[in-house]
Amino acid sequence: MKTNENTQIIDTMYNAFASGDMPTVLGSMHPKIEWNEAEGNKYADGNPYIGPNAILNGVFARLGADHEYFKLADIKLHDMRNNQVLATLRYDAKNKKTGKKYNAQAAHLWTLKGGKVITFQQYVDTKKLADAEMP
């Protein structure tokens, strides 16, 4: 698959996530996708998440439960070799329990095969995430 096609798949996923279209997000994933949250992120307790349902329940549902809002901002996609796409972005969010807002720098490394995401690795400023949970 050409890199620009891979970039388009990832762009479609981010747009679907922003609009709450989880069937499109999950449908872009290989059935045996391996998803890893950044070390130090509380959602890394399930690493690696295998399969879309594990990601839906272990990451996305928890993000929704823990946040008043969780938005992805300033997304820039970078074509990489070996069927990879690097996204640099920011998390703009507000923690439900503490009411604290944060704007954290993040990067996502996506690997695709046959038009589906097969691996995901998150990199994020985990200190900002943890600080938002502290009273």
C-alpha beads as a LAMMPS data file, in Angstrom:
LAMMPS data file: protein, C-alpha beads

135 atoms
134 bonds

1 atom types
1 bond types

-500.0 500.0 xlo xhi
-500.0 500.0 ylo yhi
-500.0 500.0 zlo zhi

Masses

1 110.0

Atoms # bond

1 1 1 0.000 0.000 0.000
2 1 1 1.265 3.473 -0.811
3 1 1 2.161 5.738 2.089
4 1 1 -0.376 8.387 1.091
5 1 1 -3.109 5.717 1.247
6 1 1 -1.925 4.797 4.738
7 1 1 -2.001 8.457 5.746
8 1 1 -5.558 8.756 4.414
9 1 1 -6.653 5.747 6.497
10 1 1 -5.210 7.310 9.650
11 1 1 -6.739 10.699 8.814
12 1 1 -10.131 9.013 8.399
13 1 1 -9.693 7.326 11.786
14 1 1 -8.915 10.618 13.540
15 1 1 -11.923 12.308 11.904
16 1 1 -14.158 9.406 12.927
17 1 1 -12.827 9.549 16.512
18 1 1 -13.545 13.297 16.636
19 1 1 -17.145 12.749 15.562
20 1 1 -17.692 9.752 17.854
21 1 1 -17.929 7.288 14.963
22 1 1 -16.458 4.283 16.785
23 1 1 -17.564 1.709 14.156
24 1 1 -15.325 3.443 11.585
25 1 1 -12.428 3.725 14.052
26 1 1 -12.664 0.076 15.058
27 1 1 -13.303 -1.040 11.475
28 1 1 -9.947 0.426 10.446
29 1 1 -8.173 -1.977 12.784
30 1 1 -6.946 -5.459 11.975
31 1 1 -8.803 -8.070 14.096
32 1 1 -5.515 -8.868 15.870
33 1 1 -4.226 -5.291 16.196
34 1 1 -1.634 -4.822 18.951
35 1 1 -2.177 -1.500 20.773
36 1 1 0.233 -0.079 23.346
37 1 1 -0.353 2.950 25.533
38 1 1 2.708 4.930 26.661
39 1 1 4.638 3.619 29.638
40 1 1 3.523 5.529 32.722
41 1 1 0.025 6.126 31.312
42 1 1 -2.594 4.569 33.605
43 1 1 -4.219 2.925 30.585
44 1 1 -0.984 1.017 29.925
45 1 1 -2.136 -1.514 32.525
46 1 1 -3.632 -3.573 29.686
47 1 1 -0.657 -3.416 27.308
48 1 1 -0.682 -4.830 24.806
49 1 1 -4.368 -4.607 23.992
50 1 1 -5.119 -7.208 21.332
51 1 1 -8.082 -6.638 19.034
52 1 1 -10.538 -3.768 18.575
53 1 1 -12.856 -4.822 21.428
54 1 1 -9.988 -4.826 23.928
55 1 1 -9.092 -1.296 22.807
56 1 1 -12.713 -0.130 22.925
57 1 1 -13.189 -1.393 26.483
58 1 1 -9.680 -0.932 27.873
59 1 1 -8.867 2.476 26.405
60 1 1 -11.715 4.342 24.716
61 1 1 -14.453 3.539 27.268
62 1 1 -12.132 4.465 30.127
63 1 1 -11.141 7.729 28.434
64 1 1 -14.817 8.612 28.140
65 1 1 -15.558 7.663 31.743
66 1 1 -12.590 9.641 33.097
67 1 1 -13.005 12.856 31.093
68 1 1 -15.625 15.558 30.636
69 1 1 -14.081 15.925 27.196
70 1 1 -11.077 14.438 25.439
71 1 1 -10.130 15.970 22.099
72 1 1 -7.251 15.450 19.732
73 1 1 -5.850 18.758 18.453
74 1 1 -3.166 20.031 16.086
75 1 1 -2.860 16.642 14.371
76 1 1 -0.059 16.461 11.830
77 1 1 0.474 13.256 9.862
78 1 1 3.922 12.234 8.647
79 1 1 4.442 9.514 6.042
80 1 1 7.028 6.989 7.129
81 1 1 8.627 3.991 5.468
82 1 1 7.586 0.413 6.136
83 1 1 3.833 1.171 6.049
84 1 1 4.033 3.454 9.057
85 1 1 2.439 6.812 9.766
86 1 1 3.582 9.095 12.565
87 1 1 1.041 11.503 14.029
88 1 1 2.120 14.402 16.201
89 1 1 -0.720 15.981 18.144
90 1 1 -2.004 17.326 21.440
91 1 1 -4.563 15.985 23.883
92 1 1 -6.967 18.712 24.998
93 1 1 -8.948 17.265 27.890
94 1 1 -10.666 17.802 31.216
95 1 1 -10.597 15.242 34.011
96 1 1 -14.079 14.542 35.433
97 1 1 -13.018 13.756 38.987
98 1 1 -10.684 16.717 39.573
99 1 1 -12.037 19.223 37.053
100 1 1 -8.462 19.856 35.904
101 1 1 -7.783 20.585 32.253
102 1 1 -4.653 19.590 30.414
103 1 1 -3.073 20.072 27.021
104 1 1 -0.461 17.370 26.517
105 1 1 1.959 16.769 23.687
106 1 1 1.614 13.300 22.120
107 1 1 2.768 11.170 19.206
108 1 1 1.197 8.059 17.732
109 1 1 3.089 5.560 15.599
110 1 1 0.740 3.551 13.386
111 1 1 1.709 0.496 11.334
112 1 1 -0.619 -0.719 8.599
113 1 1 -0.897 -3.853 6.520
114 1 1 -3.423 -4.438 3.770
115 1 1 -5.300 -1.253 4.589
116 1 1 -5.751 -2.058 8.282
117 1 1 -3.883 -0.877 11.375
118 1 1 -1.862 -3.756 12.822
119 1 1 0.080 -1.923 15.553
120 1 1 -0.218 1.317 17.498
121 1 1 2.272 2.875 19.915
122 1 1 1.420 5.962 21.934
123 1 1 3.984 8.439 23.249
124 1 1 2.677 11.176 25.548
125 1 1 3.622 13.542 28.349
126 1 1 2.378 11.194 31.062
127 1 1 3.230 13.672 33.827
128 1 1 0.573 16.074 32.526
129 1 1 -1.958 13.241 32.452
130 1 1 -1.073 12.141 35.993
131 1 1 -1.092 15.725 37.325
132 1 1 -4.663 16.176 36.056
133 1 1 -5.761 13.270 38.253
134 1 1 -4.216 14.663 41.438
135 1 1 -6.567 16.680 43.670

Bonds

1 1 1 2
2 1 2 3
3 1 3 4
4 1 4 5
5 1 5 6
6 1 6 7
7 1 7 8
8 1 8 9
9 1 9 10
10 1 10 11
11 1 11 12
12 1 12 13
13 1 13 14
14 1 14 15
15 1 15 16
16 1 16 17
17 1 17 18
18 1 18 19
19 1 19 20
20 1 20 21
21 1 21 22
22 1 22 23
23 1 23 24
24 1 24 25
25 1 25 26
26 1 26 27
27 1 27 28
28 1 28 29
29 1 29 30
30 1 30 31
31 1 31 32
32 1 32 33
33 1 33 34
34 1 34 35
35 1 35 36
36 1 36 37
37 1 37 38
38 1 38 39
39 1 39 40
40 1 40 41
41 1 41 42
42 1 42 43
43 1 43 44
44 1 44 45
45 1 45 46
46 1 46 47
47 1 47 48
48 1 48 49
49 1 49 50
50 1 50 51
51 1 51 52
52 1 52 53
53 1 53 54
54 1 54 55
55 1 55 56
56 1 56 57
57 1 57 58
58 1 58 59
59 1 59 60
60 1 60 61
61 1 61 62
62 1 62 63
63 1 63 64
64 1 64 65
65 1 65 66
66 1 66 67
67 1 67 68
68 1 68 69
69 1 69 70
70 1 70 71
71 1 71 72
72 1 72 73
73 1 73 74
74 1 74 75
75 1 75 76
76 1 76 77
77 1 77 78
78 1 78 79
79 1 79 80
80 1 80 81
81 1 81 82
82 1 82 83
83 1 83 84
84 1 84 85
85 1 85 86
86 1 86 87
87 1 87 88
88 1 88 89
89 1 89 90
90 1 90 91
91 1 91 92
92 1 92 93
93 1 93 94
94 1 94 95
95 1 95 96
96 1 96 97
97 1 97 98
98 1 98 99
99 1 99 100
100 1 100 101
101 1 101 102
102 1 102 103
103 1 103 104
104 1 104 105
105 1 105 106
106 1 106 107
107 1 107 108
108 1 108 109
109 1 109 110
110 1 110 111
111 1 111 112
112 1 112 113
113 1 113 114
114 1 114 115
115 1 115 116
116 1 116 117
117 1 117 118
118 1 118 119
119 1 119 120
120 1 120 121
121 1 121 122
122 1 122 123
123 1 123 124
124 1 124 125
125 1 125 126
126 1 126 127
127 1 127 128
128 1 128 129
129 1 129 130
130 1 130 131
131 1 131 132
132 1 132 133
133 1 133 134
134 1 134 135
